[in-house]
């Protein structure tokens, strides 16, 4: 999923007690570095406003996480704040945690 000026929001449903969302802020080669902001919402409430730098030395590779949700169904939303043209946030994987049903275990 890509968050940008044209597509500033995404959301998903989850069941569990925690999550980690990977991602990174990127820019077109001709653009300077910037710090992009994303509101992370859990069940309609603001969890935090994440600052995601495009500069690789200080970048953030986990867009958001929370390990302290009540076990159950939740809606997670990411809402980009004023992303300029030429910048975007790539949302990667989501890791879910549950105390009841950890799901299929995959080991590498």
C-alpha positions in Angstrom: 0.0 0.0 0.0 1.3 3.5 -0.8 0.1 6.6 1.0 0.5 9.8 -1.0 -1.2 13.1 -1.8 -3.6 11.2 -4.1 -4.2 8.3 -1.7 -3.8 9.6 1.9 -5.5 6.9 3.9 -5.7 3.1 4.3 -7.2 0.9 7.0 -7.6 -2.8 7.9 -9.4 -5.0 10.3 -7.5 -7.2 12.7 -8.2 -9.7 15.5 -5.6 -9.9 18.3 -3.9 -7.8 21.0 -1.1 -6.2 19.1 0.5 -5.2 15.8 3.6 -3.9 14.0 3.3 -2.2 10.6 6.5 -1.9 8.6 7.0 0.9 6.1 9.2 3.7 5.0 9.0 7.3 3.7 10.4 7.8 0.2 10.9 10.7 -2.2 11.5 11.1 -5.9 15.3 11.4 -6.7 14.9 15.1 -7.6 13.3 16.0 -4.2 15.0 17.0 -1.0 14.7 15.1 2.2 11.6 15.7 4.3 9.8 14.4 7.4 6.4 13.0 6.5 3.6 12.6 9.2 1.0 9.9 9.5 -1.8 9.6 12.1 -2.2 6.1 13.4 -5.8 5.4 14.5 -7.0 2.4 16.5 -10.8 2.0 16.6 -11.2 5.6 15.6 -9.0 7.0 18.3 -5.6 8.6 17.6 -2.8 6.4 18.9 0.0 8.7 17.7 1.2 10.9 14.9 4.3 9.2 13.4 7.1 11.2 11.9 8.8 9.4 9.1 12.0 10.9 7.6 13.0 10.2 4.1 16.7 10.6 5.0 18.1 7.1 5.2 20.4 7.7 8.2 17.4 8.6 10.5 14.6 6.7 8.7 12.0 4.8 10.5 11.3 1.2 9.2 8.4 0.4 11.5 5.6 2.8 10.8 3.6 1.9 13.9 3.2 -0.6 16.6 1.2 -1.3 19.7 1.4 -4.4 21.9 -1.1 -3.4 24.5 -4.6 -3.7 22.8 -7.4 -5.6 24.4 -7.8 -9.0 22.8 -10.4 -8.8 20.1 -11.4 -7.1 16.8 -9.8 -3.7 16.0 -9.7 -1.3 13.0 -6.3 0.2 12.3 -6.2 3.3 10.1 -3.2 5.3 8.7 -3.9 8.8 7.6 -1.1 10.8 5.9 -0.9 14.5 6.8 -0.1 16.9 4.0 2.2 14.7 2.0 3.7 16.9 -0.8 3.8 15.9 -4.4 6.8 13.6 -5.1 6.8 12.0 -1.6 5.0 8.9 -0.4 5.0 6.3 2.4 5.3 2.7 1.4 3.4 0.5 3.9 4.8 -3.0 4.1 4.0 -5.9 6.2 1.7 -6.2 9.2 2.6 -8.6 12.1 -0.3 -9.4 14.4 -0.1 -10.7 18.0 -2.8 -12.7 19.9 -2.9 -14.3 23.3 -5.7 -16.7 22.1 -5.0 -17.6 18.4 -1.5 -16.9 17.2 -2.3 -18.3 13.8 -0.1 -20.3 11.5 3.5 -20.4 12.7 6.1 -19.9 10.0 9.8 -20.4 10.6 12.7 -19.5 8.3 
